Amino acid sequence: MGKTAVTAETKSNTQTFGRGSSSPGAYRLNLSAVKDIAVTLNGQPSTFVEAYCKLRDSKVKEVPTPFPSGGKYITEQGIIQLDCDWPVSATMCKLVGFMREGIDPHGVIWFYYAHDRSRDADEIQTFFVVHDGKIIRESCNFGSAEPLVLKRNTEDEPIWRSNQYFDEAFERYWYRRFYTETVTGQLMVLRPDEPILYHYERPAVRDLEQEIRSVTLLKIYRLLWIGVPLLIAIAFPLIRDYMAIAAGVLGVELLRLCWMTRKLGRP
């Protein structure tokens, strides 16, 4: 009875990603929100952090699916059975997935870029992940019920005044690489619903219909101006030679405009 009460209290006090969006920026792994979450490890009571350290030191070879809860992790030392709620299991699977690739989760940086919700009212927050100068995950999702294991990578009281500007430039650098160098990032830019892009300006879409209308009107005006010196030449025969020259110059400008806009509206 006591154990059940403690577990329930721990669950209620656990910070989760929650519903809504995170702030854009760089995040690092922080296990303070999960250090006291109760799990069962090989049939014995344990905590999330103890299980995490056990899996980290066991050289995991195979990661289970996180649903419905827990699962068997195949390691070089044998099978490690983890039993816990599915949000905790989902978080653990993501972190152990990095370990399996030889990557320390504490050494990677998550960058938030999207929020989504399902027809069943589930919500996720999506990050891309950077490690060793490369984007190693274009899409890493955390559900609203998963424990909040990421913390914004900020320095509360920087020693040097320029640190905050370098930190902002660092974030801009990686967001722009994400939107220009990855498939997922480019799809975010091209999505017709135009989601928010961070530290990146969406290329302006040309209004071809408006451009064609504007060029057509300009051609009509140029054509009308050609008629002005011709009418003057008829009215004043003494200056018709000059007016003919003026009409010729305006005609050349009209032809140049037609040539420059000959491909407007074509694919």
N, C-alpha and C positions, 0 to 999 in steps of 0.2 A: 504493500500500500504506500509506504514511504517512498519507494523508488519511483512508483508511478506518479506521485505528486511532484517529486523533484523534476522528472522528465517533462511533465506538462508545464511546470513553471518555466523551465529552460526554454521550451518551444515558444511560450508566450513572450519571453523577453528577447528572443533572437531577432536581430535586425535583418530585414529582407530587402531585396531590390525594390519591392513594392510596385504599385501601379503608377504609370506616368513615365516621364523621360528623365534621364540623367543629364547633367551638364556636359557639354562637349569638353574634351581635354584628355590628358594622359592619366591613366590609373595604374596603381600597383597592387599586388596581392597583399591583403591584410587579413590575417586569420583571427583577429580579436573577436569578431562576431560569432565564430564557430568553436571557440576553444572549449566551451562547456557543453556543447551539444552532445547528448548521450547517444551512443551507437552500440551495436553488439559486434564484437570482433572475434571470430572463431568461437562463437557461443558464450563469450565472456563480456561483461559490461566494460565499456570503454568510452572514449570521447572522440570527437572528430579529429582533433589535433593528434592524438595518440595513433589513430588509424592512419592518418596522413603520413606521419613519420615512419610508421611500420611499412607502409607501401613504398614510400620513398627509398627506404633502405633495403627493400627486397627485390629490386630489379624486376619490375612487372613486365611480363611477356604478352599478356592478353588482358584487355579491359572488357568487362561485361557491359551490356546495355543497362542504363540506369533505371528502367521501368520493369516492374512496378516499384521495387525498392531493393537497394543493396545489390548483391550479386557475388559471383566468385571471380576473384582476381588470380590469374595464373602467374606465378612468380618463379624465379629460379630456386627459391627455397620451398616451393610447394604452393598449395592452394590457400588463399586467404579469403575467408567468407565474411563479407560485411553486410550487416542488416541494419537498415535505418529507413527513415521516411524518404519518399522519392525525390523531394527537392534537394535534400542533403546528398542523396546518392548521385543526382545529376551533377551537382557541383564537384563532387569527388571524382567522378568519371572524367570531367573536363581537365581537372588538375593532373590526375594520374596519366591522362593521355599525353600531356607534355612530358612527364617523366619518362614514359615509355619511349619517347623519341630522344631521350638524353638531354632534355631541356629542363632546367630548374624553373618552376613557375614563378619563383620570386625574382627571376632575372628577366622576365618578359614585361612588356608594357601594353596595356589595353587602351584603345582609343574608342570612345563612344561615338556612334554615328546614326543610329536609327532606333525607333520604337515601333512596335506593331501589336495588334490584338487580333484574336481569332474570333470565329463565329460563336465559340463557346465562352467568350469573355476572358480567355486567357491572354496574358500580356507578356511580351518579352522585350528585353533591351539588347541591342546588338552592338558588338565591338569588333574592330579588327585588331590583330595582335602583332606586335613588333618584337623581334629578337635578333640580336647579333647583326644589326644593320639591314634586316630583311623583314618584309611582311610575311609572316608564317601562317596566319589565319586571316582570310578575308571576311569571315563571318563566324563569330563566337557568341552564342545566345545565352542569356540568363533569364530564367522565368521569374515572374513577380514573387513567387513563393520561395525562391532559392535564397539562402543566407547571403548577406551582403559581404562578400569576401574581397571586394575591390575598394580602394580608397584613392581619392584624387591625389595625384602626384604634385603637391605644392609645397613650397618652403614657407613656413609661417613668418619667419623673420630673417630674410636673406642678409648675409653679411655684406655682400656687394650690391650696390644699387642696380647694376646691369643684369644681375641674375634673373630677375623677373622678365626682362625683355628677351634674354636668351631662351628662357623657358617657353615664352609665347612663340618665339621664332621656331623652336624645336617642334611645337605642336603644329604650327602652320606647315612646316616642311613635310611632316608625315601625312597630314590630311591631304595635301596637294599631291603627294605621291600616290596615296590611296585612290584618289579620284581620277588620276591620269594613267596609272600603271597597272591597276588590277581590273579584272572583268567586273567584279561586283561594284567597285567604285564607279566605273564608267556607266554601268547600268543605273546606278543611283542618279547620275547626271542626266541620263536619257529618259528616265521614268516620266510618263505623261502627267502624273499627279504632282510632279515637281516637289519632292520632299526637301526639307531643309538641308543645305550643304554647308559644312563648317569650314571656314577659312578658304573658301573656294567660290568663285563667281561662275554661275551657270552661263554658258555662251548665249548671247542674245539670238533669238530666232528671227530670221528675216521675214518681213511681211511682203512677199512677192507681189501679191495683188495690189497693194498700195504702191509699191515701186513701179509696177507697170502703168498704173493710172497716172502717176506723177510724170513719168517719162513721156507718155502719150500727150499729156497736156503741154509739156514743154515743147514737143515737136510741133504741135498746133500753133503755139505762140511764135515759134521761130518761123513757121511757114507764113503766118500773118504779117510778121515783120518784113519778110521779103516783098510782100505786096505794097508796103508803104512807099519805098523809093520808086517803085514802078508807077504808082499813082501820081507821085510828085513829078516824075519825068513826063507823064502825059499832060499834067497841068502846066508845067514850066519847061517847054522844049529846050530852052537855052542851057539848062543844067542836066539834060537827060544823060549825057555821058557820065557825069559824076554819080548820078543816081543808079545807072547801070552797074557801075563799079561797086557801089554800096550793096545793091541787090545780089551781085555775084559773091561778095564776101559773106553775106548772110546765108546764101545758098550753100557755100562751102561749109560753114559752121553747122548747118542742118545736116548735111551729108556726114560730117564727122560725128555728130551726135548719133545718127542712125547706125553708123558703123560700130561705135563704142557700146551701144546697147543692143546689138543684134542677137546676143545670146541670153538676154534677160528673160527669165521664166522658163528656160529650157533646163532639163535635168543634167 
